[in-house]
Amino acid sequence: MSRQLLDDIVEHARAEAPKECCGLIATRDGEVVSVHRARNAANSALKYVMDPMEQYKLQEAIDDAGLDLGAIYHSHTRSDPVPSQTDINLARLGDSDQPAFPGTLYLIVGVKSDEDDLRLWSIVGNDVQQVGLLVTE
């Protein structure tokens, strides 16, 4: 991921604080090419909810551009950027252990301090694993 796109995500997170922010990250062949900000319909400091119609339109724009949904991002304003049980539940398809968005990663931006803390996660059912995040200039 380029430093410029990563900075855009961090700026979104800091601008929305103390509420959580959220959005989609589009990729091509595993490389991040664009960031799509979404509104947190929950308007909450404790969770994020993307409006389904907005999320659909963003996903459609990503698909129309020939890109893939590589990651979903959101911020944690008061805790470390580690998936909460709420985050794990949101990554599931309904009550199953199947992923809601197969192959999609989750980027969490921690903004509880002045130091940026970003961590990338694979969440499949209850299996949560941190994934390396490569930042390029």
Rosetta blueprint (number, residue, H / E / L):
1 M L
2 S E
3 R H
4 Q H
5 L H
6 L H
7 D H
8 D H
9 I H
10 V H
11 E H
12 H H
13 A H
14 R H
15 A H
16 E H
17 A L
18 P L
19 K L
20 E L
21 C L
22 C E
23 G E
24 L E
25 I E
26 A E
27 T E
28 R E
29 D L
30 G L
31 E E
32 V E
33 V E
34 S E
35 V E
36 H E
37 R E
38 A E
39 R L
40 N E
41 A L
42 A L
43 N L
44 S L
45 A L
46 L L
47 K L
48 Y L
49 V L
50 M E
51 D L
52 P H
53 M H
54 E H
55 Q H
56 Y H
57 K H
58 L H
59 Q H
60 E H
61 A H
62 I H
63 D H
64 D H
65 A L
66 G L
67 L L
68 D E
69 L E
70 G E
71 A E
72 I E
73 Y E
74 H E
75 S E
76 H E
77 T L
78 R L
79 S L
80 D L
81 P L
82 V L
83 P L
84 S L
85 Q H
86 T H
87 D H
88 I H
89 N H
90 L H
91 A L
92 R E
93 L L
94 G L
95 D L
96 S L
97 D L
98 Q L
99 P E
100 A L
101 F L
102 P L
103 G L
104 T L
105 L E
106 Y E
107 L E
108 I E
109 V E
110 G E
111 V L
112 K L
113 S L
114 D L
115 E L
116 D L
117 D E
118 L E
119 R E
120 L E
121 W E
122 S E
123 I E
124 V E
125 G L
126 N L
127 D E
128 V E
129 Q E
130 Q E
131 V E
132 G L
133 L L
134 L L
135 V L
136 T E
137 E L
